[in-house]
Amino acid sequence: MDFFDKIVLIVDDEKHTRDGLRMSLEDEFDIYVAANIAEAKEILTSEKVDVMVSDLRLGGEDGLDLIQQALAMPHSPVCILMTAYGSVDVAVEAMRRGAYDYVSKPLNIDELEIIIKRAVRSRSVEEEVVALKAQVEERFGVENIIGESRAMVPVFETIQQVAPTRATVLIEGESGTGKELVSRAIHNLSGRPKSKMVTVHCAALSEQLLESELFGHEKGAFTGASEKRIGRFEEANGGTIFLDEIGEIDSNTQVKLLRALGERTIERLGSNKPISIDVRVIAATNKNLARLVETGDFRDDLYFRLNVVNIEMPPLRERKEDIALLVESFLREFTEENNKKPMTLTTDAVQRMLQYDWPGNVRELRTAIEHGVVMCNTNKIGIRHLPPFLRSDSPEHVLRLPSASASTSDGEISEEEPSLNLAEMEKRMIRLALEKTGDNRTEAARLLGISRRTMQRKLKDMGLVRE
């Protein structure tokens, strides 16, 4: 580890001690010195100090008080106390106030240097842990559910409201709208984020396999059951189980799931011994469960158990204002993943994405951007780099709108064609919405999935306010 870029603050009221420590340590560290608490606080406020080494006696001031004040600062240093009045009581008090270590005068410079390096390494580990935690929260928390449209507001509000509770949640919406992402956000914002979240894709398993997968089985419970196996409910005990495509489960499994929800107990196949469980259940479906209840294909009592809190995920065609944000995020993700330089979309590629109604929703958009990044060898992704369903002159699910840029005679986009950044994409979307609605701002806002107030603010910010 390179220590020279680490700032060490020496606080001592004796000048020869300050100067001696600076001369001894400046070959290894970036050294600052202070004679009293006021000078020390000024440096702590203006510089990102990694380690502070303070004397216990600072004239008429107390070094322990300085340590306490330093540790309360936004970027607190690792604190080491030095004193000629060494005693066990002083050492204990220093540690109680948050000091990292304690050294006695006369100082052993080699020993002090070792302690400072150990303190720097300790701080580096702490910072890595904080950074890792932030990455996890960014990946799995609400922050990773991209969207600023009006259609997404109730989704975010419900996640924040329901996450800390034990309530069962039913997430409904078309395939590819991000239901599993929402389930992870609820789990990670809950009171049990350190516990396990177990996912079961119900449609991928047959009736007997699904029942065994959920509840486990005893040895010999059925042909091929050569040993005992715990199920996903037991595996998720103390955490969360996410039941994806819940509308696909058979009637027998529905009965057992109802009991698990109502009595908080399960039974393994081949056993009648109840097992208590503490599991938060989140279910998702791309079907209309209420309609399945009406047709008798789904138990009404199970539906009511699952539908304590309902989250309806809007399809991408109802939140087109979010396309620009999603495209920007996916471009960043896939250029980094494929070791490519930053990329943008050409004007016609952007317009094609805005025209398309995305039946596969966010998942389909993500795939399209990955395809574009992989197939493009320049920094501008044109229509010719996109998947076939977007390259066609008359692709299915496309609303034809007037093009704002020229294409070549064979329909491909010239590499000299301008590209759009995020602000330009939003501006184009708003202009198209206004044109489509005859300059009706209220209707244009509804079409874009934003409030009229947001529309007014964006028009003003973009210089599109019309007399």
N, C-alpha and C positions, 0 to 999 in steps of 0.2 A: 504494500500500500504506500502511495506517495503522501508524505505528511507535510510537505512544504506548503501546500495550499490550505492547510488547516490553521485557523487563527487561534492562538493561545494568548489569553489576557493574564498578565501578572499584576496582582494588586498588593502593594506593600508600601508602608509609609517611610521605609528606610531606603534612601536613594541608592546606596552602594549595593543593597540586596537586589533592587529592581534591575540595575545596570548589570550586575553579575549574572543574574538569571537570563537576561536578554542575550548577553554575549555567549553564554553557555548553550543556549537552546536555539538561537536564530539560524544555525546551519540546518536544523531539522524542521522548524516550524516558522510560521509568520507570526512574529511576536509583537504584541501591544503591551504597554505598561500604564499603570495608574497609581496615584499616590493615596487616593481616598475614595470613598463611596461615590461622591459626585462625579469624579473623573471616570470611574469605572462604569457608572450608569450611562454616561454620555457615549462611551465606546460601545457598550452593549446595545444601545439604541440605534447607533449608526452603522455598526458592523455585525456580520453574522459570526459571532464568536462560537467556536467549537468547544473549547475548554477554558475554564477560568480557575486560576490558582491564586487563592487569596490568603493573606495572613489573618490570624485570629484577631490580633490587636492592630487597629488602624488609627493610631493616635488616640483620640477619645471615642472612636467608633468601633462597632463590633462586626467582625468579619462574618459571623453567623447570620446577622441581619442582612448583609449584602448577599449572601448565598440564597436566603429566602426570597429576597426581591428579584434576584437574577432568575431563579427557577420559575417565578410567576410571569416572566416575560414571554411573548409569543414564540420567539425562538430562544429557548433557554439553553445555556451551555451546560456541559458536564462540569461539576464543581469539585475542586480539590482544596482542602483546608490545610494550611501549614501554620505551625505555632511552636514557640519555644516553651510554652507552658503546657506541655503534653500531659494528659491524664486520660484515664479510661472514661471518665464522665464527659470530658469535652469531646472525645471521639464519638461516644454514643449520641450526644446531643447533635453533633455535626451530621451524623448519619440520619438521625430522626428528622432533621430539617431538609434532607434530600441530598447531602454531599455524597459524591461517588467514592472518595477515599480521603485519607488523612495521613499527613507526613509531619515529622518533628524536625525542628531546627536544633543544631546546625544541619543543613540539608546535605544529603547525598545526591549529587546531580544525576549520577547514573540511575539511581533508584527512581528519582522524580521523572526522568525521561521515560523510563519503562512504564510508570504509572500513567503518564500522559498518553503514551501510545496505546496502552490498553483502554484508556477512556475513549480515545478517538475511534478505536475499533468497535467498542461497545455502542457508541453513537451511530456509527455506520450501519450496524446490524439493526438498531431501532428504526433508522430511516428506511432501510430496505423492507422491514416488516410493514411500516406505514404505507410505503409505496405499493407493496403487494396487496395490502388490504384495499387500497384505493382502486387498483386494477380489478380486483374481484368485484367490488361494488359497481365499478363502471361496466363490467361485463354482464353482471347478473342483476344489478339493481334497476330501479325505474329509469335511471339515466340512460340505459342502453335501449329503452323502448323509444324509438325516435318518432317525434311528431309534435307539431305545434298547432295543428288544425283544431277547429271547434269540435269536430267529431271525436277527438282523442281526449278532450278535457274530462268527460265523465269517467273514462277508463282510469286515468291517473288519480282522480279524486277517490274512486272506489278502492283502488289498490292501497292508497295511503290510509284509508279509513279501516279497511278490513284486515290488513296485514297483521297488526298487533293482537288480533282476537283469535279465538279458536274456531270461528265459524267455518262451515263447509262452503266452498265456492264452486259455482258452475260457470264455466267460461264458454260462451257460444259464439260461433262465427264461422265463416267460410274457411276452407283449407288455405294455409299460407298467410293468415292474418296476424300470426304471432301469439297464439294462445299459450304455447309452452313457455315463451319468454315472459308472459304475464305471470304464469304460475311460479316461475323462478323468482321473479321480483317479489311476489307475495311471501314466498318462503324466506328470502334473504332479508326482508324488512320485518319479519315476524320476530317473536321472542325466542325462536329456536333456530337462528341462522347457522349455528355451529353444528347442529345435528344434521342427520342425513335427509336428503330428498331423493326419493325413489320414483322412477318413472315406469309406467306400464302402458304399452301400446296395445290396447285391448283387441283391436281388429286384426292383429297379426297372429293371434293364437286361436286354436280350436277350443271347443267348449271344455273338454277335459283338461287340456293344457293350461287354459286360462284359469280354471278353478285351482289347479295345483300351483300355478305361478303366484296367484294372489294369496292363497291360504296355506300352502305347503302340503306335504303328505307324509304319512308314516311308511315305513318299509313294508312292502307287500300290499299297499293300498290298491294297486292296479298292476296290470301286466307291464313289466319293465321298471317298476318302482323297487329297485334293488337296495335302496338305503333311504333313511329319513332325510327330509329336506324342508327347511323353513321357507315360508312364503314371503312375498314382498311386504305384506302388512307387518310381519314380525321384524323384517329387515329395517323397515322405516320407523320402528317403535321409538317414540320420543321426538320424531321429526315429521316429515310431510310425505304423503304418497300422492302422486299425480296420475290420475287415470285418464289417459288420452283416448279419444273416440269411445266414450262411455256408451253411446247409443248402439254400439255393436254387440254388447254382451247378451248372452242368452238368458232365458227366464230363470233357470235354476241358479245361475250365478247371481242374478239380480236378487233372489231371496237371501242368499248368503251375504251379499253386500249390504242389504238392508239391515240384517242382524248386526253386522260389524259396525255400522253407523249408529244404530239405535242402542245396542247394549255394550258397545266398545269391547267386544270379545269376538274371537274367531275359533274355528275348529279345523285342524288339518284333515285332509282326506284320509279315511281309514281310522279316525279317532273321534270319540265323542267327548273328549276332555276340553272344556273351554279355556282359552288363553286370553288373558287381559291385554289390551293394547292401548297405547296413548299415541294416536296418529291424527294429524291434521289432513283432511281429505280435500283435494282440489280435483275437479273433473272437468273435462273439456269435450266438446262435440261439434261437428260441422253439420249435424242434423237438427231438425226442429223437434226437440224432445216433447214439447207440449202436444204436437200433432201425433207423435208416436204413442203418447198416452191415450189420445182420442181413438186411435185405431187399435188399441190393445196390444201394441208391440213393446210397450215399456210400462212398468208398474207405476201407478200414480203415487203410491206411498213412497217408493224409492225416489221418484222425481221430486217430491216435496222435501225429502231428506237432503237431496243434493242441492236443490235450488234455494238454499238459505240466503245466499247473496249471489246475484247474477251479474256477470260482466259480459256485455255484448261487444264483440270486436268489430269495428266498422271495416268494410272492404276497402281496398285501396282506391277504387273508383269514386268513393265518397269522401276521400281525404287527399285529393290530388295536390293540395298545397304542400303536402309532406314529401312529394316525390323528389323535389330539389334537395331536401335534407337527406333523404335516404340515398339518393344517387351519390351525393358528396361523401357520405359515410362509407358506402360500398366501394367507391373508387379508391378511397384512402386504404381500406382494408385489403383490397386485392392487388393494388400496386405494391404495397409493402410485402404482401405474402409472396408475390412473384418477382420481387427484387427489380421493379420497374420504377422509372421516374414518375413524378406526379402527372396525372392525365386530366383532360377536360373533354366534354362532349361538344361536337360541332352543333351549330344552330339547328340543322335539320334533324339530327339525332335527338336533341332535346325535345323538339316539337313532336317527333314521332312518339316519344315516351309519354308526352302529355296527352296525345290523341288516343293512345291505346287504353282500353279500360281494365286491363290486368285481371283476367279471370282467376289467375293463380296467385294474385295479391302480392304481398311483399316478398314472398319466397320466389315468385316468378321474376320480379324486378331484380332481386339479388343475383339470380342465375344469369339474367341478361347482362348485367354489368360485369360479372366475372367473365362471361364469354367475350365481351367487348375488350376487356383488359388483356386477355390472353391472345386474342386475334389481332390486336393493333400493335404495330411496330413503331408508331410515332407517338407524340404526346396528345393527339387529337383523335378521339373515337368517333367515327362517322357511322352512318347507317349501314354501310357495307361491312362493318366490323361486328354488327349486332346479330343475334340469332335469326334464323330464317323467318320466323313468324313476325319479326319486326322489319325485315328487309323487303318483304313483298310490297308491291305497289298498292295492293288492295288487301292488306292483312285483315283477318277476322278480328272483330272487337275493336276496330279503329274508327274513330270519328273523324271524318275528313274536314280539315280546316285549312285555310289558305296558308301556303308555305311562305316563309320570310326570307329564304335564301335559295340560290340557284343550284341546280344539280347538273351533272354531265349528261350527255345525250343518252347514255345507257342507264340512267337513273342513279348512278353512283355519285357520292359526294366528293367534290374536289378537296384535296388536302389543304388548299389555301383558304378554305371556308372558315369564317370566324367561329370561335368557341364561346360558350356562355359560362360565366361564373354563377355562383348561387344567387346573387342579387339580380342579375340579368334574367335568370330563369324565372324568378318570382315575378319580375316586371312583365315578362312575356305572358305568363299565366294570367295575370290580372288583366292585361290588355285583351287577351283572347276572351276572357270571361265577360268583360264589358262589351266587346263587339257582339258576342253571342246573345247577350241580354238586352241589346239596344241601349247601352249605357245606363241600365238600371242597377245602381250600386247595391241595393238590398238583395236583388235577385242574383247578382254576380257574387256577392259574399256567400249566399246560400249555396251556389254552385261550387264554390271553392271550399266550402266547409269551414268558413270563418265567420266571426261576428261582423256586423256592419261597422262597429267601432274600430275593429282591427283593419277592415277594409279602408276606412277613412284615414287611419294612421299611416298605412302603407302607401296610399295614394299621395299623401303629403310628403312622406319620406322620399318617395321615388320621383317627385316632381310631376305627378300625373293628375294633380287636382285640376278639374276643368271648371271654367266659369259657367 
